[in-house]
């Protein structure tokens, strides 16, 4: 009976970790969408109020992650989230395949999820 309980507990822990990861990835996508909107149309907020706001801190950290990327990956991120282009449309402009573009976009989402939301 003890082995079965341990096995069930391990499965439950794995499920919880997977759900938490999916939530972080989803939240990172939302942060990148917000970054893309601000890149198109910068928002001007009073500094005293905005420094206390959690969304301001998340936006600043997202911007730091984006700025730490290589220029190619940053350009792909900007084309996708700020210009609204799909991976197929970006691959037509770049010399990379659609799968390579998707890998770059996935990498950006993972970086934001790991560095901003951990």
C-alpha positions as CSV (number, residue, x, y, z in Angstrom):
1,X,0.0,0.0,0.0
2,X,2.9,2.4,0.7
3,X,4.3,2.1,-2.8
4,X,1.0,2.9,-4.3
5,X,0.6,6.0,-2.2
6,X,4.2,7.1,-3.0
7,X,3.4,6.6,-6.7
8,X,0.2,8.5,-6.5
9,X,1.9,11.3,-4.6
10,X,4.7,11.5,-7.2
11,X,2.1,11.7,-10.0
12,X,0.2,14.4,-8.2
13,X,3.5,16.4,-7.7
14,X,4.3,16.1,-11.4
15,X,0.8,17.2,-12.4
16,X,1.1,20.2,-10.1
17,X,4.4,21.1,-11.5
18,X,3.1,20.9,-15.1
19,X,0.1,23.0,-14.2
20,X,2.3,25.6,-12.6
21,X,4.6,25.7,-15.6
22,X,1.7,26.1,-18.0
23,X,0.4,29.0,-15.9
24,X,3.8,30.7,-16.0
25,X,4.1,30.2,-19.7
26,X,0.6,31.6,-20.2
27,X,1.3,34.6,-18.0
28,X,4.6,35.2,-19.8
29,X,2.7,35.3,-23.1
30,X,0.5,38.0,-21.6
31,X,3.5,40.0,-20.4
32,X,5.0,39.8,-23.9
33,X,1.7,40.9,-25.4
34,X,1.7,43.9,-23.0
35,X,5.3,44.6,-23.9
36,X,4.4,44.5,-27.6
37,X,1.5,47.0,-27.1
38,X,3.8,49.3,-25.1
39,X,6.4,49.1,-27.8
40,X,3.8,50.2,-30.4
41,X,2.5,52.9,-28.1
42,X,4.5,53.8,-25.1
43,X,2.5,54.5,-21.9
44,X,3.6,57.5,-19.8
45,X,2.9,57.0,-16.1
46,X,4.0,59.1,-13.2
47,X,7.2,57.6,-11.7
48,X,6.1,57.8,-8.1
49,X,2.9,55.8,-8.6
50,X,4.3,53.3,-11.2
51,X,7.3,52.2,-9.2
52,X,4.9,50.7,-6.6
53,X,2.7,48.9,-9.2
54,X,3.4,45.2,-9.6
55,X,2.6,45.4,-13.3
56,X,5.2,48.1,-13.7
57,X,7.8,45.9,-12.1
58,X,6.8,43.0,-14.3
59,X,7.0,45.2,-17.4
60,X,10.4,46.5,-16.5
61,X,11.7,43.0,-15.9
62,X,10.2,41.8,-19.2
63,X,11.9,44.7,-20.9
64,X,15.2,43.7,-19.3
65,X,14.8,40.1,-20.5
66,X,14.0,41.3,-24.0
67,X,17.1,43.6,-24.0
68,X,19.3,40.8,-22.9
69,X,18.4,38.7,-25.9
70,X,20.5,38.5,-29.1
71,X,19.6,41.1,-31.7
72,X,18.1,38.4,-34.0
73,X,15.9,37.0,-31.3
74,X,14.9,40.5,-30.2
75,X,14.0,41.4,-33.7
76,X,11.9,38.3,-34.1
77,X,10.1,39.0,-30.7
78,X,9.5,42.6,-31.8
79,X,8.1,41.5,-35.2
80,X,5.8,38.9,-33.5
81,X,4.5,40.8,-30.4
82,X,4.8,44.4,-31.5
83,X,4.0,44.1,-35.2
84,X,1.6,41.2,-34.8
85,X,3.3,39.0,-37.5
86,X,2.9,35.2,-37.4
87,X,5.8,32.8,-37.5
88,X,5.1,32.1,-41.2
89,X,5.1,35.9,-42.0
90,X,8.3,36.4,-40.1
91,X,10.0,33.5,-41.8
92,X,9.2,35.1,-45.2
93,X,11.1,38.2,-44.1
94,X,14.0,36.4,-42.4
95,X,16.3,33.7,-43.7
96,X,15.1,31.3,-41.0
97,X,12.5,28.5,-41.4
98,X,9.1,28.7,-39.7
99,X,10.2,26.1,-37.1
100,X,13.3,28.1,-36.3
101,X,11.1,31.2,-35.7
102,X,8.8,29.2,-33.5
103,X,11.8,28.0,-31.5
104,X,13.0,31.6,-31.0
105,X,9.6,32.7,-29.9
106,X,9.3,29.7,-27.5
107,X,12.8,30.6,-26.1
108,X,11.6,34.2,-25.4
109,X,8.5,33.0,-23.6
110,X,10.6,30.6,-21.5
111,X,13.1,33.3,-20.6
112,X,10.3,35.7,-19.5
113,X,8.6,32.9,-17.5
114,X,11.8,31.9,-15.8
115,X,13.3,35.3,-15.1
116,X,10.2,37.4,-14.4
117,X,7.7,35.0,-12.9
118,X,9.9,32.8,-10.8
